[in-house]
């Protein structure tokens, strides 16, 4: 009988200990989950520069981001820079690495005048860009190196990439989707546009270029506007002043990606 009592007591003690350990485990687990929640929230912090850039197109504020692709070129970039300076507008230039190498002084001028220098690949040649994901990443990194040399900043990092022809273009879509996943590894994001004057599509009159911009920006909040500082199809500098005046009349203010840092 005594033996049974002792056995009962130790069984009781055993269950009490088990209960206490479970309670302790529960609290440890609870505290850990709070901590890991905090960590994962900060990892997807909505206020990172990259998130702000990639969500621009969905914003309601009347802010216009003028972006000029494919330069720098002698025939266009200086004229565009003159007008931006006269209008006191800061823009973003998505430069092509090989053109930066040809005209570093133009990139230096754009940078010194407060424009954001962003990355549009080294070759702008899709067949070369999409050989494999390493060549894609190398095109971005070597463009940053060229920009750095032009503006005298070692380890220059633009953080913003625009796919030649845009991420939204159907050609090479699968490769773009796959390679874009590597962009966060090099601290990069990408952005397309939500308004444009179609200056690279075909020859337009100046009135038509302006009208293309009006049509594509109608009823939109924040605008990321695609233009080109090249002159092989159209001369956007001829309509740039009117385009800026039109946007100002519509209540727009101008920013570039520095405003998001
Ligand atoms: Zn381009």
Boltz pocket constraint, residues with backbone or C-beta under 6 A from the ligand:
constraints:
  - pocket:
      binder: B
      contacts: [[A, 69], [A, 70], [A, 120], [A, 124], [A, 163], [A, 164], [A, 165]]
      max_distance: 6.0
